[in-house]
Amino acid sequence: MSSDDEYSDQDHGDSQRSIYSQSSFMTCVDSDEDICTEIDLPDRLRRFDELDEFAYTVLTADQIVQDQRNIIDEVNNVLHLSPQLTRIILNHFKWDKETLFEKYFESTPKEFFQRAHAVNPFSTPSTQCIKSPSTVSVIENLCGICYCPCDDMKGLDCGHTFCSACWKQYLANKTCSEGLAHSITCPASDCDILVDDVSFVKLADNMEVIARYQQLITNTFVECNPLMRWCSAPSCTNAIKASYCESRAVRCTCGHEFCFGCGENWHEPVSCAFLKRWLKKNAEDSETSNWIAQHTKECPKCNATIEKDGGCNHMVCKNVHCLYDFCWVCLGSWEPHGSSWYSCNRFDEDEGRQARQAQERCRSSMARYLHYYNRHMNHMMSMRAEHKLYASVQAKMTDMQENMSWIEVQFLKEAVDVLCHCRATLLYSYVFAFYLRNNNQKIIFEDNQRDMEMATEKISEFLEREITVQNLYEVKQKVLDLTHYCRKRRTVLLCHVREGYEKDWWDFME
């Protein structure tokens, strides 16, 4: 196949040409070698390709703790509270300093600390939330949990005291079994005062429990903060901190790239909301779609999916708004089936037309879903297989260093990087297309998707089959050209989608 056949622009008979059509920026060269290169992108494409950098910082576990302390210090510079009390009220306001200050200065100290479930540090001992009559034992040194006398009673500023053994058991159970940290309250039944950091360390008196508590506190700090998100790679303990929240690609120092908005793998061009719907639909539909197609039918009246679980062909729709009686075999009304003149074995075009049309719509909807699902999964499987190319490419790069420098062989790794990026984009492009209604822009999108798919398959085949140490010099330029072409095809597809979002070109199916 020549490069002209494979990469040239296709005329679809549209009255208008898009800047994203291939011929507006691509030129084919060296037809004998089947290589395509591009000239510079038009200004409009370049504007969308060169988006402002999304500023973010990768934080280690220690840096997360330090960031938490910095916020506590900033609040304390204004409120002059103890660090442990500041952490409690910051957590109550989800570490939003502005909201905390706003609520603090617009309410009384009593109201403010009561809402945060903390003891008011400015109140006098006589007005403190101390022992209530319902929780005070007749014997002062009797523990309110185990009801055993004890000389070593301990408690919080609320005044409720319990023995050391019960405190240890209570805190260990709350932390290790229930996974709680910031919401652990005093054990007294009618007290909602939260356990602070310093008190927890003293009362728990167990290094494993304390370590788990500190881990949960750090987790809560990150999860409550809209400007922070954990790296979603398995076993990675880093977090990403951004200056504002947006669905943008971020890369952790561990190498994992994911979406800052939802935490899933980076999924452009599909939005976070539609990706969430797609994953939910897959969990519900992908395992059962083939079975449903073979073993169910739709009610001729309301189109509800019905499974036959008995031998009788008299079916009654269970939809409370329908309750239609029909025949499982012919999908016609059941009413005439008992008459001697009616024959279900004969095909009646008029009787079954409406039922067949309704059923055809449902089957067509399922076929449409399977079309996009199968291509989505195919690219996912290819991407997983192509990640193994890194190992083989690394070995080839090592062998090639006998004749070339390390820098000169980096083009192979770059080619695999581009291949994996293109494969991931294609994977999510089918999710994007599934929710699109048909219009002229969708036709252009699918043309770009097709061209990118062809280029991706070509470089994938080339990297897997045609590169050896012996023919390296011969194929180097071809690899560079294919890499460049694939990168440009991905840029064109993504820029078209971004401009479509900006100019409201896309019509999504709800």
C-alpha angles and dihedrals in degrees: 000000000000124000090244090060094043104044108018121116117266121223109225096179093251116157091224131049121221123221084231094063111113100241092061093074110005131088127180120225135180098023092186091063093041093233126149128194132178135228119226118303118255117261094256091054092046091052091058094040094054099058120172112275115263103233115220140144130220111227127198121216091266092048090051090055090047091049089052091052091048091056091048090051092049091054093044091054086066105031100030096217131146114276093242093052091046091054091053095052093041090054090049089058093042091250092296104145095188093054091045093054092045093053093041096056097040096054137047119266090246093055093042098052093039090058090049091050092238133125112260105246092200097057124098120249091255092060098041119118093254134155112332118213093247093061102039115101122219087239110059096213095047112115113236092216107045095018091225124134112253135175093202103068119165135181151148131277089274088076100241111131133193135174120277094246093054092047091053093049093044095050094043091052094047093047105036102028103033098029094230128145117143093038100051108126135191110288091237109112096230099038124091098180110136123235109247127216098258094047092048093054092049096044100039094051092182123109095210092051092046091050091051090048092052090048091052091047090053091047091052091049092055096040093048093049111085090201094058133064133177118245105258095216113114114263093004113132097190126111133205120231118195134183092236137007116258139138098261135136116264128181123212122214087250087068098251116135119203144152115276090206100058107005094239122125110287104283111181127181094035118070124240092250095053092043089055090051091048093052090048091049091049091052090052102035114024097072095046106030096095092045091049091051091055103037108033141062133196125248106256090225108041101012093235111159112249131190120205110227100172143040098258115100094204103104129190117196110236093210103116090216093053116028089171118176112219144152117262092213103049099016088227127131112290094219098088095041092091094054120100092226095056119089119191092185092069120081112243111192096194095047096049102035097090093044093049092049092051092047091047090055091053093046090047090053090052092046089052091052092048090050093059095035094054093050091045091053093043091058090045091055091046091050092052091050093046092054084069088063089077091071095049092043090050090054092049091048090053092050092047093058089082087074104018137040123254091253092052093057095049089095088080094058090045090053092053090047091054091045092054092046091050092047092052091049091050090048092058094036088074091054089051091049093048092065096042122103117221117271137130093277091055089054090054090046092052091048090053090045091052093049092048091048092052092049092047093051091049096053091042091055092045095051093047100045116017108045120093134154090251098055097038096115091048096051101035095091092045091052090049092050094047091048091051092047094049091049091052093047090053090048092052094050094048094044090052090053093047093050089047090056091047095048097036095243096144121089109197128199112237 
